[in-house]
Amino acid sequence: MILRPGFRVLVAGCGEIARRVHLPYLTTHPCRPEIVLYDTDPATASRAAKEFGLRVHDGPPSAAGAEAAVICTPPSSHADLAVVLLEAGAHVVCEKPLADTIEGAQRIAGAARRHRREVFPCYTNRFRDDVGVFHELLASGEIGKPQQVSARWRRRSGTPGTQGALSAGVLWDLGSHLVDLALRLTGWSGQATVLATATSAEYEPGAADEGWYGSSAPASAAPVVDTVHGLARFSGGGALSLEVSWHAHDVRDEVLIRVTGTRGVAELRTLFGFSPDRRTVPSPAIRVTTDNDPRWRIVLDQQSREPVEYRRQLDLAFSTPRTDPARRLADLTSAVTSVALCDAFARSLTTGASVTALLPEDTRS
C-alpha cells in the first residue's frame, strides 16, 4: 500500500504506541495522507486530535472510508476490528500481537485472502539490524541445525502504565516478540508440546507505577502476573525456553537470545523497545562459538542505540511495493504461527497443564 496525496488512513486506537510511533510517522510523511482518528474513548481521541492537528471519525470504524487502517488498540480487539476493516475494503497495519488467540489470527488471515487486502503485522523487532545479522548467521549453518533456543526479556522496572498493555499481560506484551523471533530464526513449526508457569506480582505500594514505561493513563493497580516462564518442545526436534518479566530485580533491562545448534552456539544480547538502558547494553551484541573454534568470536559489536526499527517497518508498510523482497519481513503466515504458540503458552497458564499446539508452516523466504 503506497501512500499518495489524499490517501485516507484511519488510526484506530490513540494511546501510547499511536502517539509515539504511528501518528508522528504519518503526519510527517511527504505524501501527506489524510488521517482520521478513532478510539472507543472520546477523550483519548480528542487529545490525540489536538496534539497532531487531526480530526476524529464520528461513527463505526468501518464507515470511515479508509483505504488503510492502523490498529493500535488492545490485543483483545485486534481480530474483530481487523476483520471489519478488511471487509470494508481497507488494508490493515496491525500492532503486535496480530491477535490474542489462534482463532482470531486465522480469522484475520482468512479475511485478508477473501477480500484481497494486505495485512502488515508490526512485529517491530523483525526489522532490526542486529536481528537481521543474527538471522543471517544462523542461516549460514555455522552452528549447524538449531536444537535449542533460550530467549529472555527482563525489565528491571518496566511495568506498563497503559491499560491496554496491562490487560494483554506480559506474555503477549513481551513474549509475543520473543516467540515470533524464535520461530523465524529457526523455522520450527508443526506440533509442539507447551508448558508455562507464572510468578505472581508482589510490589511495594506504588512500585508498579514508578518504572520508566511511559503512560497516557496511569495504571490503577499492579498486574496480577509480571513474570512468565515457558517451555515448548517441537515434534520435529528443537526446544524453546522462554522468560519474560516486567519487574525483574536486575541492574538493567536485558534481552538475550541464545541458540544452540549441532555444531556451536550463537548469542544475541540486545534491548528492544524504548528502554532507557538501550544506550548502555554491554557489547558484543552478537557472538558465536563452534566445535572447530571454541573461543567466542564477535560477529557484531554493538546494537543500534536508536529505535530506527519502528520507522523502518512503517516505511516498508507504506512506502515499499509489495513485490519488494524486503516485504518478506511482514509475512502474515509467520505472524499467525507465532500467535499459535503464544496462544498455547496462554492456555497452559490458564489450565496449569501442558497443552499441544499445531503451528502452521512458516512461509518465510
Backbone hydrogen bonds in HBPLUS format (Angstrom, degrees):
<---DONOR---> <-ACCEPTOR-->    atom                        ^
c    i                          cat <-CA-CA->   ^        H-A-AA   ^      H-
h    n   atom  resd res      DA  || num        DHA   H-A  angle D-A-AA Bond
n    s   type  num  typ     dist DA aas  dist angle  dist       angle   num
A0003-LEU N   A0318-PHE O   3.05 MM 315  5.72 155.0  2.11 159.4 157.3     1
A0007-PHE N   A0004-ARG O   2.98 MM   3  5.43 162.7  2.01 141.1 141.7     2
A0034-GLU N   A0007-PHE O   2.83 MM  27  5.70 139.9  1.99 126.8 139.2     3
A0067-GLU N   A0008-ARG O   2.96 MM  59  5.55 149.3  2.06 139.0 147.3     4
A0068-ALA N   A0008-ARG O   3.32 MM  60  6.67 147.7  2.43 156.9 160.8     5
A0009-VAL N   A0034-GLU O   2.73 MM  25  6.11 161.4  1.77 167.5 174.0     6
A0036-VAL N   A0009-VAL O   2.97 MM  27  6.34 161.1  2.01 157.3 160.9     7
A0010-LEU N   A0068-ALA O   2.94 MM  58  6.41 159.3  1.98 151.5 154.4     8
A0070-VAL N   A0010-LEU O   2.75 MM  60  6.20 158.5  1.80 160.7 167.3     9
A0011-VAL N   A0036-VAL O   2.92 MM  25  6.31 164.5  1.94 165.5 170.2    10
A0038-TYR N   A0011-VAL O   2.98 MM  27  6.17 143.3  2.12 163.0 154.3    11
A0012-ALA N   A0070-VAL O   2.82 MM  58  6.00 158.9  1.86 159.5 166.8    12
A0072-CYS N   A0012-ALA O   2.73 MM  60  5.79 169.4  1.74 170.5 170.8    13
A0013-GLY N   A0038-TYR O   2.72 MM  25  6.02 172.1  1.73 168.4 165.9    14
A0019-ARG N   A0015-GLY O   3.03 MM   4  6.15 165.1  2.05 159.8 164.5    15
A0020-ARG N   A0016-GLU O   2.88 MM   4  5.91 142.8  2.02 147.4 157.9    16
A0021-VAL N   A0017-ILE O   2.99 MM   4  5.64 154.0  2.06 136.7 142.8    17
A0023-LEU N   A0018-ALA O   2.78 MM   5  5.66 172.8  1.78 159.4 160.2    18
A0025-TYR N   A0021-VAL O   3.29 MM   4  6.36 153.6  2.36 142.1 149.5    19
A0026-LEU N   A0022-HIS O   2.96 MM   4  6.15 174.1  1.96 157.5 158.9    20
A0027-THR N   A0023-LEU O   2.93 MM   4  5.85 166.5  1.95 152.4 156.5    21
A0028-THR N   A0025-TYR O   3.32 MM   3  5.52 146.5  2.44 101.5 110.7    22
A0029-HIS N   A0026-LEU O   3.31 MM   3  5.17 163.7  2.34 100.7 105.3    23
A0032-ARG N   A0029-HIS O   2.99 MM   3  5.57 163.0  2.02 121.2 126.8    24
A0037-LEU N   A0055-ARG O   3.05 MM  18  6.32 155.9  2.11 148.3 155.3    25
A0057-HIS N   A0037-LEU O   2.68 MM  20  5.59 171.2  1.69 156.2 159.0    26
A0044-THR N   A0041-ASP O   3.08 MM   3  5.46 122.6  2.43 109.1 122.4    27
A0045-ALA N   A0041-ASP O   3.18 MM   4  6.52 163.0  2.21 157.5 162.4    28
A0046-SER N   A0042-PRO O   2.89 MM   4  6.04 156.4  1.94 147.4 154.1    29
A0047-ARG N   A0043-ALA O   3.00 MM   4  6.20 156.3  2.05 146.0 151.6    30
A0048-ALA N   A0044-THR O   3.18 MM   4  6.43 164.2  2.21 149.6 153.2    31
A0049-ALA N   A0045-ALA O   2.91 MM   4  6.09 156.6  1.97 148.6 156.0    32
A0050-LYS N   A0046-SER O   2.95 MM   4  6.12 158.4  2.00 149.6 154.5    33
A0051-GLU N   A0047-ARG O   2.97 MM   4  6.15 157.6  2.02 146.9 153.5    34
A0052-PHE N   A0048-ALA O   3.00 MM   4  6.13 157.2  2.05 152.3 156.5    35
A0053-GLY N   A0049-ALA O   2.83 MM   4  5.43 116.5  2.24 138.1 150.3    36
A0054-LEU N   A0049-ALA O   2.96 MM   5  4.56 151.8  2.04 126.9 134.3    37
A0063-ALA N   A0060-PRO O   2.97 MM   3  5.57 156.6  2.03 118.2 125.4    38
A0064-ALA N   A0061-PRO O   3.23 MM   3  5.42 163.3  2.26 114.4 114.6    39
A0091-HIS N   A0067-GLU O   3.03 MM  24  6.31 166.5  2.05 135.4 133.8    40
A0069-ALA N   A0091-HIS O   2.80 MM  22  6.23 143.5  1.94 150.2 161.6    41
A0093-VAL N   A0069-ALA O   2.79 MM  24  6.12 163.1  1.82 164.2 168.6    42
A0071-ILE N   A0093-VAL O   2.77 MM  22  6.21 161.2  1.81 163.1 169.7    43
A0095-GLU N   A0071-ILE O   3.05 MM  24  6.01 166.7  2.07 158.3 161.4    44
A0077-SER N   A0074-PRO O   2.97 MM   3  5.84 163.5  2.00 130.2 134.9    45
A0078-HIS N   A0075-PRO O   3.12 MM   3  5.22 157.1  2.17 108.0 114.9    46
A0081-LEU N   A0077-SER O   3.11 MM   4  6.08 167.4  2.13 160.0 163.8    47
A0082-ALA N   A0078-HIS O   2.81 MM   4  5.79 164.6  1.83 154.5 159.5    48
A0083-VAL N   A0079-ALA O   3.02 MM   4  6.13 168.2  2.04 155.1 158.2    49
A0084-VAL N   A0080-ASP O   3.11 MM   4  6.25 163.7  2.14 147.7 152.2    50
A0085-LEU N   A0081-LEU O   3.02 MM   4  6.21 160.9  2.06 150.9 156.0    51
A0086-LEU N   A0082-ALA O   2.87 MM   4  6.04 156.9  1.92 152.1 158.7    52
A0087-GLU N   A0083-VAL O   2.93 MM   4  6.07 158.5  1.97 149.3 155.2    53
A0088-ALA N   A0084-VAL O   3.06 MM   4  6.27 133.1  2.29 134.9 147.4    54
A0090-ALA N   A0085-LEU O   3.02 MM   5  5.56 162.1  2.05 156.2 150.7    55
A0089-GLY N   A0086-LEU O   3.02 MM   3  5.16 158.6  2.06 104.8 111.1    56
A0092-VAL N   A0118-GLU O   2.86 MM  26  6.23 171.0  1.87 165.0 167.0    57
A0120-PHE N   A0092-VAL O   2.76 MM  28  6.21 160.8  1.80 157.4 164.0    58
A0094-CYS N   A0120-PHE O   2.93 MM  26  6.18 157.4  1.99 145.2 152.2    59
A0122-CYS N   A0094-CYS O   2.75 MM  28  5.80 167.1  1.77 163.6 160.0    60
A0105-ALA N   A0101-THR O   3.10 MM   4  6.43 159.7  2.14 149.7 154.6    61
A0106-GLN N   A0102-ILE O   2.95 MM   4  6.13 159.2  2.00 150.2 155.5    62
A0107-ARG N   A0103-GLU O   2.99 MM   4  6.20 146.5  2.10 142.3 151.5    63
A0108-ILE N   A0104-GLY O   3.10 MM   4  6.41 155.4  2.16 148.2 153.9    64
A0109-ALA N   A0105-ALA O   3.04 MM   4  6.33 167.3  2.06 151.5 154.4    65
A0110-GLY N   A0106-GLN O   2.89 MM   4  6.00 157.3  1.94 145.0 151.6    66
A0111-ALA N   A0107-ARG O   2.94 MM   4  6.11 157.6  1.99 148.1 153.7    67
A0112-ALA N   A0108-ILE O   2.95 MM   4  6.19 154.8  2.01 152.2 159.2    68
A0113-ARG N   A0109-ALA O   3.12 MM   4  6.39 154.6  2.19 145.2 151.2    69
A0114-ARG N   A0110-GLY O   2.96 MM   4  6.20 166.8  1.98 151.8 155.5    70
A0115-HIS N   A0111-ALA O   3.01 MM   4  6.01 165.2  2.03 149.5 153.1    71
A0116-ARG N   A0112-ALA O   2.95 MM   4  5.58 108.1  2.48 131.3 144.9    72
A0117-ARG N   A0112-ALA O   3.07 MM   5  4.97 154.5  2.14 136.9 144.0    73
A0116-ARG N   A0113-ARG O   3.35 MM   3  5.07 154.8  2.42  95.3 102.6    74
A0126-ARG N   A0123-TYR O   2.98 MM   3  6.00 170.7  1.99 135.8 138.9    75
A0127-PHE N   A0124-THR O   3.01 MM   3  5.82 164.4  2.03 124.5 129.0    76
A0132-GLY N   A0128-ARG O   3.06 MM   4  6.26 152.2  2.14 141.0 148.9    77
A0133-VAL N   A0129-ASP O   2.94 MM   4  6.27 156.3  2.00 153.9 159.6    78
A0134-PHE N   A0130-ASP O   2.95 MM   4  6.13 157.6  2.01 145.3 151.8    79
A0135-HIS N   A0131-VAL O   2.87 MM   4  6.07 157.1  1.92 149.5 155.5    80
A0136-GLU N   A0132-GLY O   3.04 MM   4  6.27 159.1  2.08 146.4 151.6    81
A0137-LEU N   A0133-VAL O   2.95 MM   4  6.20 151.9  2.03 146.4 154.4    82
A0138-LEU N   A0134-PHE O   3.06 MM   4  6.37 161.8  2.09 152.3 155.8    83
A0139-ALA N   A0135-HIS O   2.88 MM   4  6.08 160.3  1.92 151.2 157.5    84
A0140-SER N   A0136-GLU O   2.98 MM   4  6.07 132.7  2.21 140.3 151.2    85
A0140-SER N   A0137-LEU O   3.28 MM   3  5.27 135.2  2.50  93.8 105.5    86
A0141-GLY N   A0138-LEU O   3.17 MM   3  5.68 158.5  2.22 112.2 118.3    87
A0144-GLY N   A0141-GLY O   2.97 MM   3  4.74 154.6  2.04 100.6 108.4    88
A0263-ARG N   A0143-ILE O   2.79 MM 120  4.57 160.9  1.83 131.9 125.2    89
A0262-THR N   A0145-LYS O   3.06 MM 117  5.38 127.5  2.34 122.0 136.1    90
A0147-GLN N   A0260-THR O   2.76 MM 113  5.79 171.6  1.77 154.4 156.6    91
A0239-ALA N   A0147-GLN O   2.99 MM  92  6.47 134.1  2.21 132.9 145.9    92
A0148-GLN N   A0260-THR O   3.14 MM 112  5.13 156.3  2.20 144.9 148.0    93
A0260-THR N   A0148-GLN O   2.81 MM 112  5.13 166.5  1.83 155.8 160.3    94
A0149-VAL N   A0239-ALA O   2.84 MM  90  6.28 158.4  1.88 161.5 168.4    95
A0241-SER N   A0149-VAL O   2.80 MM  92  6.19 164.3  1.82 163.7 169.3    96
A0150-SER N   A0258-ARG O   2.86 MM 108  5.13 163.5  1.89 151.0 156.6    97
A0258-ARG N   A0150-SER O   2.85 MM 108  5.13 166.1  1.87 152.0 156.5    98
A0151-ALA N   A0241-SER O   2.84 MM  90  6.16 171.1  1.85 169.4 170.4    99
A0243-GLU N   A0151-ALA O   2.96 MM  92  6.42 142.8  2.10 154.0 159.0   100
A0152-ARG N   A0256-LEU O   2.96 MM 104  5.45 158.1  2.01 148.4 155.7   101
A0256-LEU N   A0152-ARG O   2.98 MM 104  5.45 158.7  2.03 151.1 157.3   102
A0153-TRP N   A0243-GLU O   2.89 MM  90  6.37 149.4  1.98 152.0 161.7   103
A0245-SER N   A0153-TRP O   2.97 MM  92  6.44 148.8  2.07 160.1 161.5   104
A0154-ARG N   A0254-GLU O   2.82 MM 100  5.23 155.4  1.88 152.8 160.6   105
A0254-GLU N   A0154-ARG O   2.81 MM 100  5.23 152.1  1.89 152.2 159.5   106
A0155-ARG N   A0245-SER O   2.98 MM  90  5.92 153.1  2.05 135.9 144.7   107
A0248-ALA N   A0155-ARG O   2.58 MM  93  5.58 153.3  1.65 163.9 160.9   108
A0212-TRP N   A0157-SER O   3.23 MM  55  6.71 144.9  2.36 173.1 170.1   109
A0158-GLY N   A0246-TRP O   2.86 MM  88  5.12 159.8  1.90 172.3 173.4   110
A0166-LEU N   A0162-THR O   3.10 MM   4  6.33 165.2  2.12 154.1 158.7   111
A0167-SER N   A0163-GLN O   2.88 MM   4  5.97 159.2  1.92 148.8 154.0   112
A0168-ALA N   A0164-GLY O   3.11 MM   4  6.31 141.6  2.26 139.3 149.3   113
A0169-GLY N   A0165-ALA O   3.10 MM   4  6.35 152.3  2.18 149.2 155.5   114
A0173-ASP N   A0169-GLY O   2.94 MM   4  6.05 152.2  2.02 151.2 160.2   115
A0174-LEU N   A0170-VAL O   2.97 MM   4  5.65 162.7  2.00 139.9 144.3   116
A0175-GLY N   A0170-VAL O   3.31 MM   5  6.68 166.0  2.33 147.8 152.0   117
A0175-GLY N   A0171-LEU O   2.86 MM   4  4.47 104.6  2.44 106.0 125.7   118
A0176-SER N   A0171-LEU O   2.96 MM   5  6.46 114.4  2.40 145.7 162.5   119
A0177-HIS N   A0174-LEU O   3.15 MM   3  5.71 134.7  2.37 112.0 122.2   120
A0179-VAL N   A0175-GLY O   2.89 MM   4  6.03 169.6  1.90 162.0 164.7   121
A0180-ASP N   A0176-SER O   3.07 MM   4  6.00 158.6  2.12 136.1 142.4   122
A0181-LEU N   A0177-HIS O   3.02 MM   4  6.28 161.5  2.06 150.4 155.0   123
A0182-ALA N   A0178-LEU O   2.86 MM   4  6.01 163.7  1.88 152.0 157.0   124
A0183-LEU N   A0179-VAL O   3.07 MM   4  6.22 163.9  2.10 153.3 156.3   125
A0184-ARG N   A0180-ASP O   3.09 MM   4  6.26 154.9  2.16 143.5 150.9   126
A0185-LEU N   A0181-LEU O   2.80 MM   4  5.89 155.6  1.86 155.1 161.3   127
A0186-THR N   A0182-ALA O   3.17 MM   4  6.22 144.6  2.30 139.3 147.3   128
A0187-GLY N   A0183-LEU O   2.72 MM   4  5.33 150.9  1.80 141.4 150.1   129
A0190-GLY N   A0359-LEU O   3.09 MM 169  4.87 152.1  2.18 136.4 133.4   130
A0359-LEU N   A0190-GLY O   2.76 MM 169  4.87 176.5  1.76 136.8 136.0   131
A0235-SER N   A0191-GLN O   2.92 MM  44  5.56 169.2  1.93 159.2 159.5   132
A0192-ALA N   A0357-ALA O   2.80 MM 165  5.22 155.3  1.86 154.2 159.2   133
A0357-ALA N   A0192-ALA O   2.83 MM 165  5.22 165.1  1.86 155.9 161.1   134
A0193-THR N   A0233-ARG O   2.83 MM  40  5.19 161.5  1.87 151.4 153.8   135
A0233-ARG N   A0193-THR O   2.84 MM  40  5.19 161.9  1.88 148.2 153.9   136
A0194-VAL N   A0355-VAL O   2.80 MM 161  5.31 171.6  1.81 163.7 166.6   137
A0355-VAL N   A0194-VAL O   2.85 MM 161  5.31 152.5  1.93 147.1 155.7   138
A0195-LEU N   A0231-LEU O   2.92 MM  36  5.38 155.7  1.98 154.8 162.6   139
A0231-LEU N   A0195-LEU O   2.81 MM  36  5.38 153.0  1.88 160.4 168.7   140
A0197-THR N   A0229-HIS O   2.83 MM  32  5.38 159.0  1.87 158.3 164.4   141
A0229-HIS N   A0197-THR O   2.88 MM  32  5.38 168.3  1.89 161.1 165.0   142
A0199-THR N   A0227-THR O   2.83 MM  28  5.15 159.7  1.87 148.8 151.8   143
A0226-ASP N   A0199-THR O   3.42 MM  27  6.50 158.4  2.47 173.2 177.1   144
A0201-ALA N   A0224-VAL O   2.88 MM  23  5.47 170.2  1.89 130.7 133.5   145
A0207-ALA N   A0204-GLU O   2.92 MM   3  5.38 167.9  1.94 140.5 142.4   146
A0209-ASP N   A0206-GLY O   3.12 MM   3  5.55 149.6  2.21 110.1 118.9   147
A0210-GLU N   A0207-ALA O   3.16 MM   3  5.26 168.8  2.18 110.2 113.1   148
A0246-TRP N   A0226-ASP O   2.87 MM  20  5.35 156.5  1.92 154.4 162.3   149
A0228-VAL N   A0244-VAL O   2.92 MM  16  5.45 157.0  1.97 154.9 162.5   150
A0244-VAL N   A0228-VAL O   3.02 MM  16  5.45 157.8  2.07 153.9 160.6   151
A0230-GLY N   A0242-LEU O   2.88 MM  12  4.85 157.5  1.93 136.5 139.4   152
A0242-LEU N   A0230-GLY O   2.82 MM  12  4.85 170.3  1.83 145.7 146.2   153
A0232-ALA N   A0240-LEU O   2.88 MM   8  5.09 157.1  1.94 146.5 153.8   154
A0240-LEU N   A0232-ALA O   2.84 MM   8  5.09 159.5  1.88 148.1 155.2   155
A0234-PHE N   A0238-GLY O   2.96 MM   4  5.44 176.9  1.96 161.1 162.1   156
A0237-GLY N   A0234-PHE O   2.97 MM   3  5.29 159.5  2.02 116.9 119.9   157
A0255-VAL N   A0270-THR O   3.11 MM  15  5.27 130.7  2.37 161.4 151.3   158
A0270-THR N   A0255-VAL O   2.96 MM  15  5.27 162.1  2.00 146.9 152.8   159
A0257-ILE N   A0268-LEU O   2.90 MM  11  5.12 163.2  1.93 149.0 154.6   160
A0268-LEU N   A0257-ILE O   2.81 MM  11  5.12 156.4  1.87 149.7 157.7   161
A0259-VAL N   A0266-ALA O   2.82 MM   7  5.28 168.6  1.83 164.3 167.4   162
A0266-ALA N   A0259-VAL O   2.92 MM   7  5.28 160.1  1.96 150.3 156.9   163
A0261-GLY N   A0264-GLY O   2.74 MM   3  5.26 169.8  1.75 168.6 169.9   164
A0291-ASP N   A0263-ARG O   2.87 MM  28  5.64 149.8  1.96 158.5 155.4   165
A0265-VAL N   A0289-THR O   2.78 MM  24  5.39 158.0  1.83 158.0 165.3   166
A0289-THR N   A0265-VAL O   2.91 MM  24  5.39 157.7  1.96 157.3 163.6   167
A0267-GLU N   A0287-ARG O   2.91 MM  20  5.46 163.7  1.94 161.0 164.0   168
A0287-ARG N   A0267-GLU O   3.13 MM  20  5.46 151.3  2.21 142.5 150.6   169
A0269-ARG N   A0285-ALA O   2.69 MM  16  4.87 164.2  1.71 148.6 154.0   170
A0278-ARG N   A0275-SER O   3.13 MM   3  5.50 164.1  2.16 113.8 117.0   171
A0280-THR N   A0277-ASP O   2.96 MM   3  5.33 160.7  2.00 115.3 121.7   172
A0285-ALA N   A0300-LEU O   2.89 MM  15  5.46 132.3  2.12 135.6 149.4   173
A0285-ALA N   A0301-ASP O   2.98 MM  16  5.33 122.7  2.31  94.9 110.9   174
A0286-ILE N   A0300-LEU O   3.06 MM  14  4.93 165.3  2.09 140.2 140.3   175
A0299-VAL N   A0286-ILE O   2.90 MM  13  5.31 163.5  1.93 135.7 140.1   176
A0300-LEU N   A0286-ILE O   3.29 MM  14  4.93 165.7  2.32 128.2 128.0   177
A0288-VAL N   A0297-ARG O   2.95 MM   9  5.29 149.8  2.04 140.1 149.7   178
A0297-ARG N   A0288-VAL O   2.80 MM   9  5.29 161.4  1.84 150.0 156.3   179
A0290-THR N   A0293-ASP O   3.16 MM   3  5.11 164.7  2.18 131.5 129.1   180
A0293-ASP N   A0290-THR O   3.13 MM   3  5.11 131.8  2.37  95.8 108.7   181
A0308-VAL N   A0306-GLU O   2.78 MM   2  5.60 139.9  1.94 106.3  94.6   182
A0312-ARG N   A0308-VAL O   3.03 MM   4  6.21 160.1  2.07 152.4 158.8   183
A0313-GLN N   A0309-GLU O   3.05 MM   4  6.09 157.8  2.10 141.3 145.1   184
A0315-ASP N   A0311-ARG O   2.85 MM   4  6.15 148.2  1.95 152.1 161.7   185
A0316-LEU N   A0312-ARG O   3.09 MM   4  6.39 154.3  2.16 146.8 152.9   186
A0317-ALA N   A0313-GLN O   2.93 MM   4  6.20 149.7  2.03 138.9 148.0   187
A0318-PHE N   A0314-LEU O   2.86 MM   4  5.88 163.4  1.89 150.4 153.4   188
A0319-SER N   A0315-ASP O   2.72 MM   4  4.97 142.1  1.86 134.7 143.0   189
A0324-ASP N   A0321-PRO O   3.04 MM   3  5.50 164.3  2.06 115.6 120.7   190
A0327-ARG N   A0324-ASP O   2.95 MM   3  5.76 160.4  1.99 125.8 131.1   191
A0328-ARG N   A0325-PRO O   3.07 MM   3  5.82 168.9  2.08 122.1 124.9   192
A0329-LEU N   A0326-ALA O   3.26 MM   3  6.24 172.4  2.27 124.1 125.7   193
A0330-ALA N   A0327-ARG O   2.88 MM   3  5.47 163.1  1.91 117.3 123.1   194
A0331-ASP N   A0328-ARG O   3.10 MM   3  5.26 152.0  2.18 117.4 115.9   195
A0335-ALA N   A0332-LEU O   3.02 MM   3  5.05 121.8  2.37  95.7 111.1   196
A0336-VAL N   A0332-LEU O   3.00 MM   4  6.39 152.7  2.08 152.6 160.0   197
A0337-THR N   A0333-THR O   2.95 MM   4  6.25 153.0  2.03 146.3 154.1   198
A0338-SER N   A0334-SER O   3.01 MM   4  6.26 156.7  2.07 144.6 149.5   199
A0339-VAL N   A0335-ALA O   3.06 MM   4  6.31 154.1  2.13 145.7 152.7   200
A0340-ALA N   A0336-VAL O   2.96 MM   4  6.23 150.8  2.05 146.0 154.2   201
A0341-LEU N   A0337-THR O   3.21 MM   4  6.62 151.2  2.30 148.3 154.3   202
A0342-CYS N   A0338-SER O   3.01 MM   4  6.27 166.4  2.03 151.5 155.5   203
A0343-ASP N   A0339-VAL O   2.75 MM   4  5.84 156.9  1.80 152.5 159.4   204
A0344-ALA N   A0340-ALA O   3.11 MM   4  6.33 146.3  2.23 136.0 144.3   205
A0345-PHE N   A0341-LEU O   3.00 MM   4  6.39 157.5  2.05 151.4 156.9   206
A0346-ALA N   A0342-CYS O   2.87 MM   4  6.15 159.2  1.91 150.7 156.8   207
A0347-ARG N   A0343-ASP O   2.89 MM   4  6.16 154.2  1.96 147.7 154.4   208
A0348-SER N   A0344-ALA O   2.97 MM   4  6.20 151.9  2.05 147.4 155.0   209
A0349-LEU N   A0345-PHE O   2.96 MM   4  6.29 153.1  2.03 148.8 156.2   210
A0350-THR N   A0346-ALA O   3.07 MM   4  6.35 149.8  2.16 143.5 151.4   211
A0351-THR N   A0347-ARG O   2.93 MM   4  6.12 160.7  1.96 150.4 155.0   212
A0352-GLY N   A0348-SER O   2.75 MM   4  5.43 145.7  1.86 145.4 153.2   213
